[in-house]
Amino acid sequence: MLLFFTLGLLIHFVFFASIFDIYFTSPLVHGMTPQFTPLPPPARRLVLFVADGLRADALYELDENGTSRAPFIRNIIMHEGSWGISHTRVPTESRPGHVALIAGFYEDVSAVAKGWKENPVEFDSLFNESKYTWSWGSPDILPMFAKGASGDHVYTYSYDAKREDFGAQDATKLDTWVFDNVKDFFHHARNNQSLFSKINEEKIVFFLHLLGIDTNGHAHRPSSRDYKDNIKKVDDGVKEIVSMFNHFYGNDGKTTFIFTSDHGMTDWGSHGAGHPSETLTPLVTWGAGIKYPQRVSAQQFDDAFLKEWRLENWKRLDVNQGILPVDYLNNTDLFKAESMFTNAVQILEQFKVKMTQKKEVTLPFLFTPFKLLSDSKQFNILRKARSYIKHRKFDEVVSLCKELIHLALKGLSYYHTYDRFFLGVNVVIGFVGWISYASLLIIKSHSNLIKGVSKEVKKPSHLLPCSFVAIGILVAFFLLIQACPWKYYVYGLLPVPIWYAVLREFQVIQDLVASVLTYPLSHFVGYLLAFTLGIEVLVLSFFYRYMLTAGLTAFAAWPFLTRLWTRAKMTSLSWTFFSLLLAVFPLMPVVGRKPDISLVMGAGLLVLLLSLCVVTSLMKRKDSFIKEELLVHLLQVLSTVLSMYVVYSTQSSLLRKQGLPLMNQIISWATLASSLVVPLLSSPVLFQRLFSILLSLMSTYLLLSTGYEALFPLVLSFLMFVWINIEQETLQQSGVCCKQKLTSIQFSYNTDITQFRQLYLDDIRRAFFLVFFLVTAFFGTGNIASINSFDLASVYCFLTVFSPFMMGALMMWKILIPFVLVMCAFEAVQLTTQLSSKSLFLIVLVISDIMALHFFFLVKDYGSWLDIGTRQLLACTAWLFMYISASPNRLWMLTDPGLDLNLLHAIRACISHYVIVMSMTIFLVFLNGLAQLLTTKKLRLCGKPKSHFM
């Protein structure tokens, strides 16, 4: 059995990784022939302002007095430059956002897992292609572009990472630091001949990364005065920097300015997903090579922003990634036509390289070319475009080049996903085989379903293993002659041994069919429909949280549909009450809620009240362990009180902008560290140990809560306590075993396997209940399939200085705490119903894998941005810079962005759902071990550790 679980874990890791190899492969194409525009650029230098976390509406809208909070930028829009909205792309995070802006392409969505520290793939960037780049700002953003640059021409100036404190007194100082250091830099350049000569070169970039707005948005929300005042500070700073540049360069008219943002922010101060407040960011450009404002009488857009912002008379130019935004450019029609032609040739070159790469590794008789863009059609379009340029038909050139770009992008998508069907089929075959084998193992080793059906034992045949060896050799040879990557061998060969193991159990399959045929057809169909309905409810709950409410409501009615109501009225009523109470939480808002510390305090008071009841009952006992157990519970009560104090005082301190008190931070980390140790000191008696686990974990959960979610573990735990009781009642009702007193049952580290019984049909329901409770624990207070469900305020009791991995780990532990409570309760259910954890785990595994298979089929990478719930973040600044200041022979870099628009369509949430289900399956092994540790181990305050037995 140990070997089975080890192999199962490895197989699930393969299935887990498959989704990334199928849908999350890098779109970059290398080896293109450089293309260039034969006309000189109008600018010598670019100044790029990126206001991190700035929403488009926050910049463009007027305040309550009818005035702009960014008067300088608004004056640019009306008198000097062009403006619009850039539609950003998921994940709306700083790292991928800046890669899109500065490198001109989008990586696969999994790049967000690299956080803000590393470059997952090698790529070129605007900075690398410049003669010199000077950048100022966050230490989390600037180094990623300097690290991969060739030579030492990219210079970075960053402040200390400790300045990125969400509890700081004034986050605008981050932006003030940037502006002051830029001024000092130019002042120093006047007295440094070497530096002076460098900043007067052509093709240079100045990058100002402004993090204050993002920091204030996280700490105080975008609707706060802090966020809005920060925008005013940035506007003033930009005004001063622009004036300084114009004065330094003598108003030579060779500087282009771009002001934009990497992503927006939700009303509740988060980003990462596809809400319009996150994806709509401002884009304002002015200076050399940029069109002046265009007055219009009417504009057609699908939103009402123009009227809200009172900008309906100034032409708005929204941008799309990968295609040259000619509407922004102030140059001759010849220049625009030549630039569009170069853009089209770049993307076509990418298409050719991708097609050649795929053709070289595919057998000739299996290769199917992209028919919409044949060699002859490419030649005709290019020839016709050149002819139009020669005859000065520039509008026709632009139209023809857009058609070529569209076809080339479709072709790129075609070849990028060329192997997707082959890989998907192999994974599905392996998945179905694994589910079949696990089901057969349950029936064969853990149930009485087929016993007595067949007594005939056939000798094993050598034909079956020889056939599968031959199949494996053929698959390996097929992959070898096509020079496939090593991962293809894993996905192609994995189904072979899995299905061999399935067909080895052919006798079990025959016996199973014979056994099923003995059941009444109506019963069989009824059970099948009930199981299918349960699976579908679980799957739908990932999309619609109210399905959890529907499921819990059905759970509440369950005792009344059976004989449980007549046998245990109080237990049945308790089950119904807490099921309905828990059903309320999925109906609560997932995100957007404002912090409500009073609810956290209320949850803490309920914990103290429950603790008082337990302590009172302990004091009435007269056994020898009373002092030790009483001390443990008093320690947990103290921990709860301290947690409530830390939450309240931290909130007060942050509101006064005094930061996180050091003592509060120490108490928080100490509480977290002790939460998994203190329960081991309590009695191993079933309910006492479970209650001790609840108290310890609740102390940590209170510290990580900001509102109503603090009540969720309490209600969940009450339902788990009732579940333990009601499962014992159902077991006694079925006559499987006699009822034991729960007060006399103890968790045992060494379990007597002779007490285990075989599985019955009702045990499938128990396993389903476990999966449903786990999903409820996961989505009960928030949908973490969406990145912006996380609220950074949850970790402010532990740290306020920006640390993505530490903050992510703390929020992940907050998510896992309800999981642990459910798994500990399930340990008790197994103990009281005399079930082997291995047998029930196999059923849970099958249910989870069926759900994962659902999500695998539901994954899509097409459809509108709104339908998919995702976004596109522009690399238009890279295009603009290449237009205004890049050397003509550098334009090859921009062949990368064209691939991204149609090739990397945002993936449906099903991918995250698939990952969640697969992670749940893998994590169950870990959680099961943690639950066993918490429930069975016993530490003594004095003396050696001691294990308790039943």
N, C-alpha and C positions, 0 to 999 in steps of 0.2 A: 504493500500500500504506500509506503514511503517513496518507492521508486515511481509509482503512479503519480503522486502529487508533485514530485520533482519534475517529471516529464511534462505534466500538465501545466506547471508554472512556466516552463521554457516555451511550450507551445503558445501559451497566452501572451508571452512577451513578443513572440513572432507575430501573432495576430495584431497585437497592439501597435507594433512598429509598421505593419503593412500599410496602414492608412496614410502614414507620412510618405512612404515610398510611392504610393499610388497617387496621392493628391498634393503632397507638399514637396515636390522636387523643385530644385532651383531653376528659374527660367533663363538664366544667363547663357548667352551664346558667345563663345570665344572663337577667334580665328578669322574675323571678317577683314576684308580689304578696306583700308582707310578711304573715306570719301570726304570731299571738301567742296566748299562754296568758293568760286573764283573771285568773289568780290570782297573788298576790305570791310571790317566791322566799323561801326560809327563810334564806339566807345573804347577807352583805354583801361577803365577800371570799373569794378562793381562793388557797391556797398550793400551788403545783405543784412537786414534786421529780421530776426526771428523772435517774436514775442511768444514764448512757450506758453501753451494753454489758453491763448486768446481766442475767444469766440467772435464770430463775424458780427453778430448782433450787438455784442458789448462794445465794439469799436464804432460801428456805423450809426447806432441809434442815438437819439437825443435824450437828455436827462429830463427830469420832471419839470425843469425850468425852460425846456425847449432849446437848450444849448448843447453843443457837442462836448463830450468829455475828452475828445482828442481834436482840438481845434486846428492844429497844424496839419494833421493827416487829412482832415476834411477840407481844408483849404487846398491841399494838393489835388484832391479829387475834383474840386470845382474849377481850379485854375491852372494846374501844371501837368497832370499825368492821367493815367488810366487806372480803373479800379474794377473789381469784380469779386466773385466768391470762388475759392478753390475747394473742390469737393474732396475731402480727405478720405483715406481708405483704412479699413480695419487691418491690424489692430491700431487704434488711435493712441499710440504710445510714442514717447520721445525718440527712442532709437530708430524704429522703422520710419517714423515721420521725417527725421532729419536725413536718413539715407535717401528717401525719395526726393527731398528738396535739393540735396547737394550732390548725390550720385546719379540722379536721373532715372532711377528704376525702383521697382519694388521686389523685394525678396519674397520667398514663401512666408506664409503667416507664422510658421514655427520660429521665425527669427526672433519673435518676442521672447522666446524662452532663453535667449542669450542675454536678455536684459539690456543694460546700458553699458556693458563692459567690453564685449568682444564682437568681431565681425565674423559671422557664421561662414560666409563665402568670400572669396577674393573678388574685388570689384574695383573699377576705376571710379574716380570722383572728380567733381569740378575743381576742388582744391588741388588735387594731384596734377591736373592738366593746366593749371595756372602757372605763371612765371613765379609769382610769390603769393602766399596767402597769410594774412595775419588774423587771428581769431581771439576773441575774448568771451569768457562766460563760464559755464558750468564744467567742472572736472568730469562729469558723467558723459558729456556730449563731445567736447573738443578732441580728446585723445583718440577717439575711434577713427577719425579722418587723418590725423597726423600719423597714426601707427602704420597704416598701409601705404602711405605716400612714398613715392620714389624720391630719393635724395633727401635734402633737409630744407626744403623751401616752404614748408608749412609750419608756421610758428603759432604756438598756443600760449595763452595767458589765462590762468584759472585761479579762482579763489579757493580757499580751504573748503573741503566737503562739509565740514561741521557748520558752515554758514547756512546750509540748506536745512533749516530747522523750522518745522511747521508750528512750533510753539514760540518762535522768536518774537521779539517786540515789534520789529518792522522788517518785513521781507522785501520791501522796496529797496533796501540797501544792496541787495544782490544786483539790481539794475544800475543803481547809482555807482557801484564799484566798477561796472563795465564802462559806463560813460566817462567816469573820471580817469580810468586807465587809458582809454583811447585818447583823451585830451593830453594826458601826460606823454603818451607815445609820440604824438605829433609835435609836441613841444620839444621833446628830446631829439626828434629827427632834424629839427632846424639846426641843431648844434653837432650833428653827427653826419659827416659827409657820406660815409658808406651807406648808412640807413636812408639818407635823403635821396641818394641816387636810386636805391632799390624801389622806394615808393613812388618814384617818378617813371618807372618802367611801364610798358604795356602789359596787358593781360594779368593784372593783379586783382586780388580779392580782399575785401575787408569784411569779416563776419562777426556780427555782434549778437551773441546768444543771451536773451533776456529772460531769466527764470522767475523773476519776482511775481509776475501775474499768476503763473502756474502754482507757485507756492502758496500765495494768498488764496487762490481758488480752492486748493485742497484744505487749507486750514480754516477758512471762513466762509466758503461757498461763493460762487460768482455773483450772487445778488448782494453781497456784503459791500459796505462802504470801503473796506480795505481793498477789495478787488478792483472796484471802480476808480478809487483814488490812484491805485497803481497804474492804471491805464493812462491817467492824466500825467503821472510822473514819466512814464515811457514816452508819451507824446512830447513833453517838454525836452526830454533828453535827446530824442530823435531830431527835434528842431535845432538844438545846439550843435549836434554832430554834423548835420547837413550844412549849417552855416559855417562851421569850422572847415569842412571839406571844400566848400566853394571858395572860401577865403584862402586856404592853403594852396589850392591849385589855380588861383587867379581867375575863377569863373570861366575855365577853358571850355566848358560844355562837353567834356569828355567823360563825365562820371554818370553812371546809371545807379539809381537807388531802387531797392525792392524791400517792401515791408510786408511780412506775412507771418503765418503761424504754422507750427507743425501739427497741431490738433486743437480742438476746442475743449469743452468741459460741460458736464451735465449740471443741472441745477443743484444737485447734491454734492458737487465737488469731486467727481471722478471722471475718468476717461478710459478708453480701451475698446469700446464697442462701437456700434453703428448708429447711435442716436443722432439726429440732425444737429443738436447742440455740440456734439463732438466732431462731426464731419464737416460742418460749414465753417471755414476759416477765411479771414480777410486776405486780400491780395491787392496791394496798391503799389504802382510802379511809376517812376518819373525820371526825367533826365535824358541822357543821350540815347537816341534810337527809340524812344517811347513816344507814342501818340499823345497829343494834348487832349484835354477833355472834349467830348463831343456832346453838344446839346441836342436833345431829341424831344419830340412831343409825346411819344408813347413807346412803351416797350412791352414785349410779351414774355412773361415768365409764369411758371406754375405756382408761384408763391406771392405773398403780399408784402414782401420785405421792402420793396422800393417805396411804397406809400408810407409804411411804418417809419422808415429811415429818412423820408422826405428827400429822396435822391432820384425820384422818377424822371427828372429832366436831364440827368447825366448818364450817359450810356454805360450800362453795366456789362462787363465782359467776363463771363464765367469761362473757366478753362478746363480742358481735358488732357489727361496725360498721354504723351507719346506723339502727339501731332503738334507741329509748330504753331503757336498762337499768333497767327499773322495779324489779327485784329489789334494786337497790342503794339505792333511795330510801325515806326514812323520812318519809312524809307520808300524807295522807288518801287514801282510794280515789278520791274526787272529783278530787283533784289529779292522781293517776296517770292517771285516765281522760281528763281534759282534756289532759294532756301527750301521751298517746298519740294523741289525736284531732288535736292540732296537728301532731304528727310525720307522721301520715298525710296531712293536708291539704298540708303542705309538699312531700312527695314527689309527691303528686298534681299539685300546681301545676307542679312540674318536668316531669312527664309531659305536661301540657297545653302548656307552652311548647315542648317538644321536638317534639311532634306538629304544632303550628302552624308551627314553623320548617320542618319537612320538607314539610308540605303546601303551603306557599307557593312552594316551588321545584320542585315536581313537577307534571307535567301531570295534570289531573284524571282522565283515563282510565287513567293509569298508577299513580295513588296507591292503595295498599292499606293501609287502617287496621289498627290492632291490635284485633282483634275481641273479645279477652277483657275489654276494659275500655272499653265503649262509653259514650257520654254518659249514656244512661239508667241503665246499671249504676252509674256514678259517683254519679249523683243519688240512686239508691235506697240505696246504702251509706251515704252521708253523712246522708241523712234518717233512716235506721234508727239510726245511731250517735247522732244528736242525741236521738232518741226514747228510746234506752236511758239516756242521761245524765239525761234529764228524769225517768225512772222509776227512777233510781238502780240500774240493772243494770250495774254498773261492770265486772264480769268479761266480760260480753257485749260491752261497748264495746272492751275491750282486744283480745279475740279478733277482732272485726270489723275493727278498725283494722289488725291484723297482716295480715289477708287483703287489705285494700286496699293496704297497703304492698307486699306480695308481688306483686300484680298490676301496680302502678305501676312497680315495679322491672323486671319482665319487659317492660313496655311501653317503658320507657326503653332497655333493652338492644336491643329490637326496632328502635326508631327510630335509635339510635346506630349500629347496624350495617346500616342500611337500604341503603346504597350499596356495601356490602362485596362483594356478588356481582358487581355491574357492574364495579367496579374490578378485582377478581380476574380476571375473564374477560378484560378488556383486557390485563392484564399477562401472563397465560398465552399469549394469542394472539401478543403481541409477543415473548415468550420463545421460543416454538416457531418463529416466523418467523426470529428471529435465529440460532438453532441451525441451522435449515435453510440459511440463506444462508451461514453460515460453513462448513458442511459442503460445500456446492456450490462455494465458492471453493477449498477444499482440493482437491477432485476436479478442478476445471477447471484451476487454475494450478500445482498442486504435485504432480500425480501423472500416471501414464501410463494410468490406468484406462479413460478414454473415448477416448483417442487412436486413430484408425483405425476407430472405430465408425461415425461419420457424417461425411461430407465436405460434406453439403448445408448451405449457408448461406442462411437465409431473411431476406428484407427485414423490418426492424422495422415493426410495425403501430402505427398511432396509436390503435387501439381500447383497448389496455391502459392507456397513461398517462391517456387521457381518462376511462376507467372509474374509475381510482383517484382522480383529481382530484374526480370527482363524489361518490365515497364519502367523501372527506375533507370536502367541503363539507357533505354531509348530516350527518356526525357533528358537525361544528362548529356547525351550525344547531341540532341537537338539544340540544347542551350549552348553547348561548346562550339558547334560550327557557326553559331551566330554571334560569338564573342560577347555573350551576355554578362552583365555584372554578377558578382558572387551572390548578391541578394536574390537574384532570379532563381538561382539553384535552390535556395532555401524554400522559396514559395512554390517552386515547381516540384520539388522532391518531397516536401513535407506531407502532402496527402497520401503518398504511396505507403509508408509504414502505418499511417493512421487507418487507412481503409483495409490494410492487411489484418490489423488487429480486430477490426470490425467483422470481417468475413471469417476470421478464425472462430468467432462465436456464432457460427451459422446454426449450430444445434440449439443455442439459446434463442435465436430468432425464431426458429421453427416452433420451439416449445412456447414461446411468448404468443405467437399467432394462434396456436392451438388453445392456449389458456384464454385468450381474449374472446375466441369464438364461443366459449362456454358462457360468457356473460350475456345477459339480455341486451339486445341492440339498443333499446331506449336508454338503459343505464350507461352503456359505453358512449353513446352520442352525447348524453347529458354531461358526463364527466369531461369529455373532450371539449365541448362548448364552454364549460365553466373554466377550464384551464386556459383555453384560447382567449376568452374574455378577460381573464385576469392578466395575462401577458399584455394584451392590447391596452388595458388600463394603465399598466406600468409604463408602457412605451409612450402613450399619450400624455402621461403626467410630466414627461420631460419637456413637452411643448406647452402644455396647458396645466398650470399648477392646480387649478380648481378640480382637476381629475383626482388629485389626492384627497380633496374634500369629499368628492363623490365616493371614493373608495372607503374612506373612514366612516362615512355615513352608512355605507353598506355593512361595514364591520359592526357598527353600533346596533344594527338590526339582527345580526347573526344569532345571538343567543335566543331570540324570540322565534327564530325559524327552526330551532332544534329543541331538544328536551332539557337544555341547560337551564332555561327559565324556571322550570318546575323543580329542578334539583338544587339550584343555588341562586336564589332571587337576589340577594344582596350583591353577590359577585357579578351577576349579570347586569344589574343596575349600575354598578360602579364601572363596568366595562363600557356600557352605553354612554354614560356621562362623560368619561374621559376621552372616549373616541370622538364624541361630538365636540368636546372642548378643543381637542387637538386639531379637529377639522377646520377650526376657525383660522389657524395660522396661515395655511396656504392662500387664504383669501385676503390676507393683509398685503399691503404694498411691498414689493420686492425691494425697490430702491426708491430714492426720492424722499424718504422719510427724514424728518428732522430729529436730531438727538433729543431724547427725553430721559433725562437722568432720573426723574421721579419713578419711572417704570423699573429702572435698574435697582433703585433703592427699595421699591416694593417687592421685587423678586428676592432681594437680600433679606428683607424682613420675613418673608414666607419661609425662607431657608432657616432663619433663626427660630421661628415658631416651631417648625418641624424638629429642629435640633433639641429644643426645650422639651418636647414630648418624649423624644428618645432618651434624653438624659434623665428625665423623671422616671421612666420605666426601668432604666438601668439602676437607679438608686434604690428601687424597690426590691431588686434582686439581692441575694445574699451569698452568691457563689464566690469562689476564690479569685475570679478574673475581674471582679467589679471595679477595682481601683484602676487597673491598667486600661480597661475599656472606657471608663469614665474620663480618664486623662486624655485619651485619644480624641474622644468626642468634644471635650472642652477645648482641645487644641484646634479642632476643626471649626468650632464656633468662633474662636478668636480669629482664625484665618478669614472667616466670612465677614466679621466685623471690620477687620483691617481692609479687606477688599472694598467694602462699602465706603469706608473713609477715603481710600485712595481714589476711587472713582469720583467722589464728590469734590475732594480738594484739588484733584488734577483738573477737573472741569472748571473750577473757580479760578485756578491759577492761569489756565490758558485763556479764559475770558479776559483776564487782566493783562494778558500778553506778557506774563512773567515766566513762561516756559514750564517745563516739567520739573517739579521739585526732585532733588536727588533721593531723598528718603522714600518718596513714593515709588520711584523707579526701583530702588533696592527691595522694597516690600513686594512689588509686583513680580520681579524675577524670582524672589525667594518662594513666593506662593506657587508660581509655576513649577519650580524645581521640586517642591515638596508634594505636589498634587498626586504624583504617581507612587510616592513612598509611604505617605501617612496611611492610606487604606490597608497596607500590608501589616500594620500594627493592630488592626481591629480584629474582632472575633471572626472565625471562619463560618459561623452560623449564617445561613443563607441570607436572610433579610438584613441582618446587622452588617454583613460585609457589603451588600449592595447599597445600603444607605450610606455607609462610610465612603464608598466610591463616589456616590452622588454629591456628598458634601464637599469632598476635596475638589472634584472637577467643577463644581458650581462656583467655588471661590475664584478659580481661574476664569471661568466663563463670564462672571460678573465684570472682571477687569477688562474683558474683550468686548463688552456689550455697550451699546449706545442708546437702546430703546427697548421696544417690546420683545425683542428676541431673547432677552434675559429670562423671560418666563417660559420659553419654549422647552428647555431641558427639564424643567420641573414637571410640566404637564406630560411630557413624553415619559418621564420616569414613573409617574403615577400610573400611566397606562401600562407600562412594562411590569410593574408590580402586580397589577390586576391580571395581566396576561399570564403570568406564572401561575396564579391561582386558578384561572379559568382553564388552562391547559391540563392541569391536574384533574379538574372536574370532568373534562371531556374524556380523559384516559380512563377514569373510573367508570364513566357512563358506558364506554365501549366494552368494558370488562377485560381490558388488556392486563391491568394490574390493579393492585389495591392502593387506596389513597394513603399517603404518608402525611404526618403532621409537618408542615413547612417549618415550624419552630424547632423541629428536631433534626432537620437536614443540614448537613454541613458540606461546604465545598471541600473536595479532597484532591490533593495533588496526584496521588496514585489511585487510579480508578479500577475497580474490579470489573474486568471485561465480561465476566460471566453474568453480570446483572443486565447487560445490554439485551435488548430484544430486536426482533426483525422489524423492518419497515412495514407499515400499513398504509392504506390509501389516505387516511387522515393526516399522515405525516407530510404528504405533499402540500396540504393546506398550511401546516406549521412552517414549512420552508418558504412558502409563498408569503406568509405573514412576515417572516424575517426580511425577505427582500423588499416588501412593501414598506416596512418600518425603516429600513435602511434608506430607501429612496425618500421617504418622508423626512428623515433626519437630514438628508442632503439638501432637499429643496424646500423644507418647511418654512424657512424664514428668508430665503433668497435663492436666486437662480445663478449659481456660480459658473454656469456655461457662458454667462456674459461677464466679461472682465469688469465692467463698470458696476457690478453688484457689490464689489468690495468698497468698504468705506474706511479710509485711512484713519479716521477718528477712532476706530476700534482698537488701535494699537497704541494710542497716545499715553496710556498708563505705563507702557514699557519703553517707548522711545518716540521722539518727535523729529530727530534728525533723519533726513532721507536715507533709507537703506532698503532698496527694493527686495533683496533676498531675505533679509531678516523680517521685514514687514510681511512679506508673502508667507514665510514659515509660520509666523504667529497667527495670521488669518487662516492658514490651512489647519492649524491645531484647533482653532475655534470651530471649524467645520467638522473636524474629526471627533470632538467631544461628544456630540449626540450619537455618533457612530459607536463609540466605546460603550456608552450607556446601553444601547440596544444589544450589542454583542455580549455584554456582561449578563444582561437579562436572558439572552438566549442560552448562555451557559447554564443558567438556572433551569430553564425550560428543559434542556437536554437531561439535566440531572434528575429533575422531578418526574420526567416521563420515561426515564431509563433508556435513552436513545444514544447511540454512538455519534459523536460529533462528526466522524468521517462520513457516515451514511447521509446525515442531513446536509453536510457540506456539499456532497455530490449533487444532491437535488438543487441546492442553491446555485451551484455551478452551472447546471443545465439551464435553469431559468435565466440566469444572467447572460449566458451565451446566446440563448434564443433572442433575448432583447438586443444584444450587441449585433446579431445578424440582421435584425430589423434595421438598425441604424446604418449598418454597412450598405444596405440596399437603398436607404433614403438619402444618402450623401449625394449632393448635386453641386456642380460648379458652373451653373448657367442660370440665366434669368436676370431680371432687372435688379439694380442695386437695392431698390426698396423691397422687392420680393425676397431677396436673399438676406436683407437686413444688414448689408455691409456697405462699403464705401470705397471710393477711389481717392487716394491722396496724390496730388500733382507733383510732378517734377518739372513744372513749367519754368521755375527759376533757373534750372540748369539750361533749359532751352533758351531762355532769354539771354542768359549770360553768353552762351555759345554764339548767339546771334550778335550781341553787342560788343563782345570783347575777346572772344576766343580766336586763336590763330586758325585760319581755314583748314589746315591739315590736322586739326584736333577734333573735327566734327565726328569722327568715327565713334567716339565715346557714346554718342547719343543713339547708337543703334540699339542699346539695351532697353531704353524705356519703351520703345514701340512694342516690344514683346509683351509687356506687362498688362496692357489695358485689356485685351481680349483673352490673353492666355491665363492670367491669374485672376479670373473672376472670383469674387469673394465666395468662400465656401459656406454652405449652409450650416446652421447650428448643429446639424446632425453629426458633423465631424466631432464637435466638442462632446456631444451626447455619446457618440461611440467611444470616445476616449474615456469619458466618465464611467461608462459601464465596464469597459475593460479594466480601468484602474480599480474600480470597485471589486472586480473579481480577483485581481492580483492583491489588492489591499486586504481582502478578507482573510487571507492567510496570515498576514501581519496582525490584523485586528483580532483574529481568533487567538493567536498566541498571546497578545497583550491582555485580552480578556481572561484567559486562563491564568496568566500571571497575577492579575489583580484579584481574582476571585479565590485562588487556591493557595498562594504562598502566604506564610505567616511569619512575621518578624516579631521579636520580643524587644521591649525597651531595654531590658537587662538580660544578659546571658546569650546563649547561642540561638540561632534561628530554629524554629520548630514548625514542622508540618503537621496538620491535623487530619485525622482520618475519620471516616464515618463509623 
